[in-house]
Amino acid sequence: MNGDAVFWGSIITVVISVVIIIYLGFKVSKLIKSDAEKHNS
């Protein structure tokens, strides 16, 4: 039972980490695009 809790906890942690990484990637790409547009204009 205890091992099961550790197993699910680690899976949830990995899923949350992936979601955060994807979210940050979108944020960074938006910043890069807006920065590039400012340089072009």
C-alpha positions as CSV (number, residue, x, y, z in Angstrom):
1,M,0.0,0.0,0.0
2,N,2.8,2.4,0.9
3,G,4.6,1.6,-2.3
4,D,1.5,2.4,-4.3
5,A,1.2,5.8,-2.7
6,V,4.8,6.5,-3.6
7,F,4.2,5.3,-7.2
8,W,1.2,7.6,-7.7
9,G,2.9,10.5,-6.0
10,S,5.9,10.2,-8.3
11,I,3.6,10.0,-11.4
12,I,1.6,13.1,-10.3
13,T,4.9,14.9,-9.7
14,V,6.1,14.1,-13.2
15,V,2.8,15.1,-14.8
16,I,2.9,18.5,-12.9
17,S,6.5,19.1,-13.9
18,V,5.7,18.4,-17.6
19,V,2.7,20.8,-17.5
20,I,4.9,23.5,-15.9
21,I,7.6,23.0,-18.5
22,I,5.2,23.2,-21.4
23,Y,3.5,26.3,-19.8
24,L,6.9,28.0,-19.4
25,G,7.8,27.1,-23.0
26,F,4.7,28.9,-24.3
27,K,5.4,31.9,-22.1
28,V,9.0,32.1,-23.4
29,S,8.0,31.7,-27.0
30,K,5.4,34.5,-26.6
31,L,8.0,36.8,-25.1
32,I,10.5,36.0,-27.9
33,K,7.8,36.8,-30.6
34,S,6.8,40.1,-29.0
35,D,10.5,41.0,-28.5
36,A,11.2,40.2,-32.2
37,E,8.2,42.3,-33.3
38,K,9.5,45.3,-31.2
39,H,12.9,45.0,-32.9
40,N,11.4,44.9,-36.4
41,S,9.1,47.9,-36.0
